[in-house]
Amino acid sequence: MAKDPKVYLFKTDTTKSGNPVFDGDVSRNDVVASFHQPTVGQWCGDRRSLEHGALVPKTIREGYGIKTLPHILSGAVGWVAVSETVCSVLETLEPGVHAFTPEIRVTYKDGRPSEHRYFGLGWGADLTGTINVERSPWYPRGINPELATNPYFKGVPFYSCGGANLLAINASVVDGHHLWRAIDYSVAGTWFCSEALREAFRKYKVRHLTFHEQGLV
C-alpha cells in the first residue's frame, strides 16, 4: 500500500440532497429481496446478485423536489445507482471489477430529466478479514447468529463500532482495491475506499459524501 497509504470509511450524507427518496417502476422491497443479504439489515447490490438476475428498475423519480441530484443514489431503490461519472472513475481505477446495469431513467419530482445518466452498480468486492479486530474499537463482538447458518457466510465475524471511529485496516487484504464493502463490519450503508478513489471523487465533484480516514496496519 505504499503508493496509496490511506483508506477511508465513507457513506452518503443523510440530508435530503445527499440521500433523496425515490419512486420507481418496481417495489423497493422487491428490489431489496432480489439481492443477497450479507449482513442483517443490509442490502447488497453486488456483482454476483446482478449476474444472477437481481431485479433492477428501469425508471425512478426523485420524491423530495430537491434542486440537484447527487452522483450516488444510495437510498433510491434499495441499492445503489451511480452517474456515468462514477462509472468512468471506477472503470479507470478498477477495470472489469464492478458490474453496471443498463441505464436507469432518473427524473426529478416535477418530471425534469436528471443532469446525469445513471446506472445500477454491482460492486465487485465484498471482503472479509479487512479489519484488524485486536487493534480496532468494537462493540459487541461475536458471530452474527443470522449469518451462522448461511453457507456462504458461515463463521464470518460480525463486528460494529461508531462510524467515525478509527479502525485498523489490514493493508494486505485491501491492497489493490479501490471500492469495497467489509462483510464483517455491521454499520449499514458504509463503504470503504482508497485515497485514489476519494481524490477522483473530489476531482469530478462527486459530492454529498462523508469520509473518515482509517488506519492501515
Phi and psi in degrees as GROMACS dihedral restraints (atoms count N, CA, C in turn):
[ dihedral_restraints ]
;  ai    aj    ak    al  type     phi  dphi    fc
    3     4     5     6     1   -61.3    20    10
    4     5     6     7     1   -34.4    20    10
    6     7     8     9     1   -79.9    20    10
    7     8     9    10     1   -13.8    20    10
    9    10    11    12     1  -141.6    20    10
   10    11    12    13     1    74.6    20    10
   12    13    14    15     1   -77.5    20    10
   13    14    15    16     1     0.1    20    10
   15    16    17    18     1  -126.3    20    10
   16    17    18    19     1   147.0    20    10
   18    19    20    21     1  -132.1    20    10
   19    20    21    22     1   156.9    20    10
   21    22    23    24     1  -134.1    20    10
   22    23    24    25     1   144.5    20    10
   24    25    26    27     1   -91.8    20    10
   25    26    27    28     1   131.5    20    10
   27    28    29    30     1  -145.5    20    10
   28    29    30    31     1   157.7    20    10
   30    31    32    33     1  -153.8    20    10
   31    32    33    34     1   163.7    20    10
   33    34    35    36     1   -75.0    20    10
   34    35    36    37     1   149.9    20    10
   36    37    38    39     1   -59.9    20    10
   37    38    39    40     1   151.3    20    10
   39    40    41    42     1   -88.1    20    10
   40    41    42    43     1    -0.3    20    10
   42    43    44    45     1   -71.4    20    10
   43    44    45    46     1   164.5    20    10
   45    46    47    48     1   -60.9    20    10
   46    47    48    49     1   -37.5    20    10
   48    49    50    51     1   -68.6    20    10
   49    50    51    52     1   -31.8    20    10
   51    52    53    54     1   -89.8    20    10
   52    53    54    55     1   -22.6    20    10
   54    55    56    57     1  -145.4    20    10
   55    56    57    58     1    65.9    20    10
   57    58    59    60     1   -71.5    20    10
   58    59    60    61     1   162.0    20    10
   60    61    62    63     1   -95.2    20    10
   61    62    63    64     1   143.2    20    10
   63    64    65    66     1  -129.7    20    10
   64    65    66    67     1   153.2    20    10
   66    67    68    69     1  -106.2    20    10
   67    68    69    70     1   140.5    20    10
   69    70    71    72     1  -129.0    20    10
   70    71    72    73     1   178.7    20    10
   72    73    74    75     1   -85.4    20    10
   73    74    75    76     1    -0.6    20    10
   75    76    77    78     1  -136.7    20    10
   76    77    78    79     1   158.8    20    10
   78    79    80    81     1   -66.8    20    10
   79    80    81    82     1   134.3    20    10
   81    82    83    84     1   -58.1    20    10
   82    83    84    85     1   -42.1    20    10
   84    85    86    87     1   -62.0    20    10
   85    86    87    88     1   -37.0    20    10
   87    88    89    90     1   -67.1    20    10
   88    89    90    91     1   -38.1    20    10
   90    91    92    93     1   -62.3    20    10
   91    92    93    94     1   -49.1    20    10
   93    94    95    96     1   -59.2    20    10
   94    95    96    97     1   -43.5    20    10
   96    97    98    99     1   -65.7    20    10
   97    98    99   100     1   -22.5    20    10
   99   100   101   102     1   -81.4    20    10
  100   101   102   103     1   -12.3    20    10
  102   103   104   105     1   -99.6    20    10
  103   104   105   106     1   150.8    20    10
  105   106   107   108     1   -74.1    20    10
  106   107   108   109     1   156.2    20    10
  108   109   110   111     1  -111.9    20    10
  109   110   111   112     1    99.0    20    10
  111   112   113   114     1   -73.4    20    10
  112   113   114   115     1   -29.8    20    10
  114   115   116   117     1  -139.1    20    10
  115   116   117   118     1   155.4    20    10
  117   118   119   120     1   -60.5    20    10
  118   119   120   121     1   131.6    20    10
  120   121   122   123     1    83.7    20    10
  121   122   123   124     1    -2.1    20    10
  123   124   125   126     1  -114.0    20    10
  124   125   126   127     1   134.8    20    10
  126   127   128   129     1   -81.6    20    10
  127   128   129   130     1   167.1    20    10
  129   130   131   132     1  -145.7    20    10
  130   131   132   133     1   100.5    20    10
  132   133   134   135     1   -83.1    20    10
  133   134   135   136     1    66.5    20    10
  135   136   137   138     1   -95.0    20    10
  136   137   138   139     1   168.8    20    10
  138   139   140   141     1   -61.4    20    10
  139   140   141   142     1   -41.2    20    10
  141   142   143   144     1   -59.9    20    10
  142   143   144   145     1   -43.0    20    10
  144   145   146   147     1   -62.9    20    10
  145   146   147   148     1   -42.4    20    10
  147   148   149   150     1   -63.8    20    10
  148   149   150   151     1   -41.1    20    10
  150   151   152   153     1   -68.8    20    10
  151   152   153   154     1   -19.7    20    10
  153   154   155   156     1   -98.3    20    10
  154   155   156   157     1    15.8    20    10
  156   157   158   159     1    87.3    20    10
  157   158   159   160     1    29.4    20    10
  159   160   161   162     1   -56.9    20    10
  160   161   162   163     1   148.3    20    10
  162   163   164   165     1   -71.8    20    10
  163   164   165   166     1   129.2    20    10
  165   166   167   168     1  -127.9    20    10
  166   167   168   169     1   125.0    20    10
  168   169   170   171     1   -69.9    20    10
  169   170   171   172     1   155.4    20    10
  171   172   173   174     1   -95.6    20    10
  172   173   174   175     1   -25.0    20    10
  174   175   176   177     1  -140.9    20    10
  175   176   177   178     1   145.8    20    10
  177   178   179   180     1  -142.1    20    10
  178   179   180   181     1   147.9    20    10
  180   181   182   183     1  -126.0    20    10
  181   182   183   184     1   129.6    20    10
  183   184   185   186     1   -66.4    20    10
  184   185   186   187     1   137.1    20    10
  186   187   188   189     1  -107.7    20    10
  187   188   189   190     1    -4.9    20    10
  189   190   191   192     1   -92.8    20    10
  190   191   192   193     1   -27.4    20    10
  192   193   194   195     1    85.7    20    10
  193   194   195   196     1    31.4    20    10
  195   196   197   198     1   -75.3    20    10
  196   197   198   199     1   165.6    20    10
  198   199   200   201     1   -83.1    20    10
  199   200   201   202     1   -38.7    20    10
  201   202   203   204     1  -137.1    20    10
  202   203   204   205     1   130.8    20    10
  204   205   206   207     1   -82.2    20    10
  205   206   207   208     1   141.7    20    10
  207   208   209   210     1   -75.3    20    10
  208   209   210   211     1   165.9    20    10
  210   211   212   213     1   -73.2    20    10
  211   212   213   214     1   -24.5    20    10
  213   214   215   216     1  -118.1    20    10
  214   215   216   217     1   118.7    20    10
  216   217   218   219     1  -103.0    20    10
  217   218   219   220     1    82.1    20    10
  219   220   221   222     1   -79.3    20    10
  220   221   222   223     1   -26.2    20    10
  222   223   224   225     1  -105.8    20    10
  223   224   225   226     1    10.9    20    10
  225   226   227   228     1   -67.0    20    10
  226   227   228   229     1   -53.3    20    10
  228   229   230   231     1  -135.0    20    10
  229   230   231   232     1    20.2    20    10
  231   232   233   234     1    95.6    20    10
  232   233   234   235     1    -3.5    20    10
  234   235   236   237     1  -149.0    20    10
  235   236   237   238     1  -142.0    20    10
  237   238   239   240     1  -124.3    20    10
  238   239   240   241     1   130.4    20    10
  240   241   242   243     1  -115.1    20    10
  241   242   243   244     1   138.6    20    10
  243   244   245   246     1  -130.1    20    10
  244   245   246   247     1   154.5    20    10
  246   247   248   249     1   -73.6    20    10
  247   248   249   250     1   167.4    20    10
  249   250   251   252     1   -62.5    20    10
  250   251   252   253     1   -26.5    20    10
  252   253   254   255     1   -65.3    20    10
  253   254   255   256     1   -46.2    20    10
  255   256   257   258     1   -65.0    20    10
  256   257   258   259     1   -40.7    20    10
  258   259   260   261     1   -56.7    20    10
  259   260   261   262     1   -46.0    20    10
  261   262   263   264     1   -63.9    20    10
  262   263   264   265     1   -42.8    20    10
  264   265   266   267     1   -60.8    20    10
  265   266   267   268     1   -46.0    20    10
  267   268   269   270     1   -65.9    20    10
  268   269   270   271     1   -40.4    20    10
  270   271   272   273     1   -68.5    20    10
  271   272   273   274     1   -29.8    20    10
  273   274   275   276     1   -70.4    20    10
  274   275   276   277     1   -43.6    20    10
  276   277   278   279     1   -81.7    20    10
  277   278   279   280     1   -36.4    20    10
  279   280   281   282     1  -133.8    20    10
  280   281   282   283     1    69.2    20    10
  282   283   284   285     1   -60.1    20    10
  283   284   285   286     1   128.4    20    10
  285   286   287   288     1    79.1    20    10
  286   287   288   289     1     0.9    20    10
  288   289   290   291     1   -81.8    20    10
  289   290   291   292     1   -45.5    20    10
  291   292   293   294     1  -100.5    20    10
  292   293   294   295     1   156.6    20    10
  294   295   296   297     1  -109.6    20    10
  295   296   297   298     1   148.8    20    10
  297   298   299   300     1  -130.1    20    10
  298   299   300   301     1   139.9    20    10
  300   301   302   303     1   -81.6    20    10
  301   302   303   304     1   170.5    20    10
  303   304   305   306     1   -58.2    20    10
  304   305   306   307     1   162.5    20    10
  306   307   308   309     1   -58.9    20    10
  307   308   309   310     1   138.4    20    10
  309   310   311   312     1  -104.6    20    10
  310   311   312   313     1   125.8    20    10
  312   313   314   315     1   -76.3    20    10
  313   314   315   316     1   118.9    20    10
  315   316   317   318     1  -117.0    20    10
  316   317   318   319     1   129.8    20    10
  318   319   320   321     1  -129.3    20    10
  319   320   321   322     1   161.7    20    10
  321   322   323   324     1   -79.0    20    10
  322   323   324   325     1   171.4    20    10
  324   325   326   327     1   -58.2    20    10
  325   326   327   328     1   -35.7    20    10
  327   328   329   330     1   -86.2    20    10
  328   329   330   331     1     6.5    20    10
  330   331   332   333     1    97.0    20    10
  331   332   333   334     1    -9.2    20    10
  333   334   335   336     1   -63.4    20    10
  334   335   336   337     1   141.4    20    10
  336   337   338   339     1   -71.3    20    10
  337   338   339   340     1   150.5    20    10
  339   340   341   342     1   -68.9    20    10
  340   341   342   343     1   157.5    20    10
  342   343   344   345     1   -70.3    20    10
  343   344   345   346     1   -25.1    20    10
  345   346   347   348     1  -111.7    20    10
  346   347   348   349     1   158.4    20    10
  348   349   350   351     1   -90.4    20    10
  349   350   351   352     1   135.7    20    10
  351   352   353   354     1  -116.7    20    10
  352   353   354   355     1   148.9    20    10
  354   355   356   357     1  -138.7    20    10
  355   356   357   358     1   145.6    20    10
  357   358   359   360     1   -70.0    20    10
  358   359   360   361     1   140.5    20    10
  360   361   362   363     1  -107.9    20    10
  361   362   363   364     1   125.0    20    10
  363   364   365   366     1  -111.5    20    10
  364   365   366   367     1    95.9    20    10
  366   367   368   369     1   -69.9    20    10
  367   368   369   370     1   152.3    20    10
  369   370   371   372     1  -103.5    20    10
  370   371   372   373     1    14.8    20    10
  372   373   374   375     1  -140.4    20    10
  373   374   375   376     1    95.4    20    10
  375   376   377   378     1  -104.2    20    10
  376   377   378   379     1   107.5    20    10
  378   379   380   381     1  -107.5    20    10
  379   380   381   382     1   146.1    20    10
  381   382   383   384     1  -114.2    20    10
  382   383   384   385     1   156.0    20    10
  384   385   386   387     1    75.1    20    10
  385   386   387   388     1    14.9    20    10
  387   388   389   390     1   -75.9    20    10
  388   389   390   391     1   -26.2    20    10
  390   391   392   393     1  -105.0    20    10
  391   392   393   394     1   128.3    20    10
  393   394   395   396     1   -81.2    20    10
  394   395   396   397     1   102.4    20    10
  396   397   398   399     1   -63.0    20    10
  397   398   399   400     1   -43.0    20    10
  399   400   401   402     1   -62.3    20    10
  400   401   402   403     1   -24.5    20    10
  402   403   404   405     1  -111.8    20    10
  403   404   405   406     1    15.6    20    10
  405   406   407   408     1  -122.2    20    10
  406   407   408   409     1   151.5    20    10
  408   409   410   411     1   -82.1    20    10
  409   410   411   412     1   122.7    20    10
  411   412   413   414     1  -130.5    20    10
  412   413   414   415     1   153.4    20    10
  414   415   416   417     1  -166.6    20    10
  415   416   417   418     1   137.4    20    10
  417   418   419   420     1   -79.7    20    10
  418   419   420   421     1   175.8    20    10
  420   421   422   423     1  -101.6    20    10
  421   422   423   424     1   162.6    20    10
  423   424   425   426     1   136.1    20    10
  424   425   426   427     1  -175.5    20    10
  426   427   428   429     1   -99.1    20    10
  427   428   429   430     1   129.7    20    10
  429   430   431   432     1   -63.8    20    10
  430   431   432   433     1   118.0    20    10
  432   433   434   435     1   -62.4    20    10
  433   434   435   436     1   -29.0    20    10
  435   436   437   438     1   -78.9    20    10
  436   437   438   439     1   -13.1    20    10
  438   439   440   441     1   -96.0    20    10
  439   440   441   442     1   -19.3    20    10
  441   442   443   444     1   -60.2    20    10
  442   443   444   445     1   -29.4    20    10
  444   445   446   447     1   -98.7    20    10
  445   446   447   448     1    -0.3    20    10
  447   448   449   450     1   -83.7    20    10
  448   449   450   451     1   118.3    20    10
  450   451   452   453     1   -62.4    20    10
  451   452   453   454     1   -28.5    20    10
  453   454   455   456     1   -75.2    20    10
  454   455   456   457     1   -34.3    20    10
  456   457   458   459     1  -115.1    20    10
  457   458   459   460     1    19.1    20    10
  459   460   461   462     1   -57.7    20    10
  460   461   462   463     1   126.1    20    10
  462   463   464   465     1    80.6    20    10
  463   464   465   466     1     4.7    20    10
  465   466   467   468     1   -70.8    20    10
  466   467   468   469     1   126.2    20    10
  468   469   470   471     1   -63.0    20    10
  469   470   471   472     1   150.6    20    10
  471   472   473   474     1  -132.6    20    10
  472   473   474   475     1   109.7    20    10
  474   475   476   477     1  -125.0    20    10
  475   476   477   478     1   161.2    20    10
  477   478   479   480     1  -147.7    20    10
  478   479   480   481     1   147.1    20    10
  480   481   482   483     1  -157.0    20    10
  481   482   483   484     1   173.6    20    10
  483   484   485   486     1   -59.4    20    10
  484   485   486   487     1   137.3    20    10
  486   487   488   489     1   -58.2    20    10
  487   488   489   490     1   -30.9    20    10
  489   490   491   492     1   -94.4    20    10
  490   491   492   493     1     0.4    20    10
  492   493   494   495     1   -68.3    20    10
  493   494   495   496     1   150.5    20    10
  495   496   497   498     1   -79.5    20    10
  496   497   498   499     1   115.9    20    10
  498   499   500   501     1   -95.4    20    10
  499   500   501   502     1   155.7    20    10
  501   502   503   504     1   -99.4    20    10
  502   503   504   505     1   113.0    20    10
  504   505   506   507     1   -99.3    20    10
  505   506   507   508     1   130.7    20    10
  507   508   509   510     1   -74.4    20    10
  508   509   510   511     1   108.5    20    10
  510   511   512   513     1   -60.7    20    10
  511   512   513   514     1   -34.8    20    10
  513   514   515   516     1   -66.0    20    10
  514   515   516   517     1   -26.0    20    10
  516   517   518   519     1   -84.1    20    10
  517   518   519   520     1   -39.2    20    10
  519   520   521   522     1   -93.7    20    10
  520   521   522   523     1    -4.6    20    10
  522   523   524   525     1   -55.7    20    10
  523   524   525   526     1   127.5    20    10
  525   526   527   528     1    91.0    20    10
  526   527   528   529     1   -10.2    20    10
  528   529   530   531     1   -95.5    20    10
  529   530   531   532     1   148.1    20    10
  531   532   533   534     1  -118.6    20    10
  532   533   534   535     1   -28.5    20    10
  534   535   536   537     1  -139.1    20    10
  535   536   537   538     1   125.3    20    10
  537   538   539   540     1  -153.3    20    10
  538   539   540   541     1   160.9    20    10
  540   541   542   543     1  -109.4    20    10
  541   542   543   544     1   139.3    20    10
  543   544   545   546     1   -94.8    20    10
  544   545   546   547     1   108.9    20    10
  546   547   548   549     1   -60.4    20    10
  547   548   549   550     1   -33.1    20    10
  549   550   551   552     1   -88.7    20    10
  550   551   552   553     1    17.2    20    10
  552   553   554   555     1  -119.3    20    10
  553   554   555   556     1   127.6    20    10
  555   556   557   558     1  -101.9    20    10
  556   557   558   559     1     6.8    20    10
  558   559   560   561     1   -80.3    20    10
  559   560   561   562     1   115.7    20    10
  561   562   563   564     1   -63.9    20    10
  562   563   564   565     1   147.6    20    10
  564   565   566   567     1    73.1    20    10
  565   566   567   568     1    18.1    20    10
  567   568   569   570     1  -110.3    20    10
  568   569   570   571     1   133.9    20    10
  570   571   572   573     1  -119.4    20    10
  571   572   573   574     1   169.2    20    10
  573   574   575   576     1  -125.5    20    10
  574   575   576   577     1   150.0    20    10
  576   577   578   579     1  -148.8    20    10
  577   578   579   580     1   164.9    20    10
  579   580   581   582     1   -83.4    20    10
  580   581   582   583     1   167.6    20    10
  582   583   584   585     1   -62.2    20    10
  583   584   585   586     1   -37.5    20    10
  585   586   587   588     1   -62.5    20    10
  586   587   588   589     1   -40.9    20    10
  588   589   590   591     1   -69.4    20    10
  589   590   591   592     1   -41.5    20    10
  591   592   593   594     1   -59.8    20    10
  592   593   594   595     1   -43.5    20    10
  594   595   596   597     1   -67.0    20    10
  595   596   597   598     1   -36.2    20    10
  597   598   599   600     1   -65.3    20    10
  598   599   600   601     1   -40.0    20    10
  600   601   602   603     1   -60.3    20    10
  601   602   603   604     1   -41.9    20    10
  603   604   605   606     1   -63.6    20    10
  604   605   606   607     1   -44.6    20    10
  606   607   608   609     1   -59.6    20    10
  607   608   609   610     1   -41.0    20    10
  609   610   611   612     1   -99.6    20    10
  610   611   612   613     1    14.9    20    10
  612   613   614   615     1    58.0    20    10
  613   614   615   616     1    44.1    20    10
  615   616   617   618     1   -84.3    20    10
  616   617   618   619     1    96.1    20    10
  618   619   620   621     1  -100.8    20    10
  619   620   621   622     1  -173.2    20    10
  621   622   623   624     1    64.3    20    10
  622   623   624   625     1    37.3    20    10
  624   625   626   627     1  -125.7    20    10
  625   626   627   628     1   142.1    20    10
  627   628   629   630     1  -111.7    20    10
  628   629   630   631     1   125.2    20    10
  630   631   632   633     1  -113.2    20    10
  631   632   633   634     1   140.6    20    10
  633   634   635   636     1  -129.0    20    10
  634   635   636   637     1   116.7    20    10
  636   637   638   639     1   -66.7    20    10
  637   638   639   640     1   138.0    20    10
  639   640   641   642     1  -111.8    20    10
  640   641   642   643     1   171.0    20    10
  642   643   644   645     1   -98.2    20    10
  643   644   645   646     1   141.8    20    10
  645   646   647   648     1  -103.4    20    10
  646   647   648   649     1   135.0    20    10
